[in-house]
Amino acid sequence: MDDITTTTLSLFLVLLILLSGFFSSSETGMMSLNRYKLKHSVNKKNKGAILTQKLLSRPDRLIGLILIGNNFVNILAASIATIICTRLWGPDAGVIIATVGLTFIVLVFAEVTPKTLAALHPERIAFPASFILMPLFKLCYPFVLGLNSITNGLLRIFGIKINDIDNDHLNSDELKIIVNEAGALIPKRHQNMLLSILDLEQVTVEDIMVPRNEINGINIEQPIDEIINQIKNSVHSRLPIYRDEIDHVEGFLNARQMVKLLTYDDNEITKEALLKAMTPVYFIPEGTPLNTQLLNFQRRKSRIGLVVDEYGDILGLATIEDILEEIVGEFTTDFADSSRDIQKEEDGSVIIDGSATIRDINRTLKWELPTDGPKTLNGLILEYIEAIPQAGTGMRLEGYPMEILQVKSNMIKSIRVWPELYQNKTELD
């Protein structure tokens, strides 16, 4: 070492500091990579990404390799710096200057700066570095394997198994965070659709069904002329056929069969023809999540079903269109048409039918009424005041000023709400 000039040692020291920065940036870049961006690059046959994925398949060995290289160059750099400083300033002052000076240089040029750069641009650092680290890994494999055997043995003493590496699978809540943080990469409407799909498992058929008392069907016991008139004026593409009451449902009459029947003369349409044209009833158990029900509709090639409770009583009617609206939103754009139960008045107030579902209200008016209890506004108000109110009763529900307009048969039929007053209160708060 005494035969090597100070200039040569200085150049060698600079090289070692650069190598230290390389190992530091490689470690941070590899560990900061987005695993899904990496997989996307691998699918595009990016050679750097492919090598990086191979290295990351065993992160313990990758870290071992990088630390072997980093510690080796740092220790060697410290020895050379000590020799240089000792030559220039003597043995006593040289050791102190070498220690302080090299610590500062390593921190700035071999640690903080390269690691910050790698954290900001992991792909730009990790992918090129993999072309160097992979051959180096093969060259140093015995040393890396020996080091990992010792460290993994120590971890096993504490009950940690290195093979129990957490996989990259995400749950629905984590996926929602990714979608929300996508920003401009995914249009806002597409974000809402993706989030709605992820929410399907948390929503049941009761949340989107048409309540029993609002089901529009054909009572086969009615006179045939009334039935024909009902079919001609129906706005629905599928109608349940029942006897006297909906609990005695016989089947469904779809739009195609309706059109076919209406091509006949009125005197040729009989109740027997209606019963022969109908399709079988599909019953949906209450509590069925929407993601499950969507698959059930697909398997059965059905579009409509009746929701029943554990006793077989009919609770309501659910269609595949109702589920699709949970994903893409209402199929209409006009406010008045978006929900037949919600009407906006000229004075800024909103008239809401008591049977309107909480989810429909929240979606249409962008409110945040609780959905973990009663499914309708009528049920939510009754739960809140614990009594049957009279018409004209005023209240504030979840911050929204409301007035009960009509009560009939122990049910709230209509409510007036002033959203502007709620917004003004929020701004004052």
Disulfide bonds with the S-S distance in Angstrom:
none
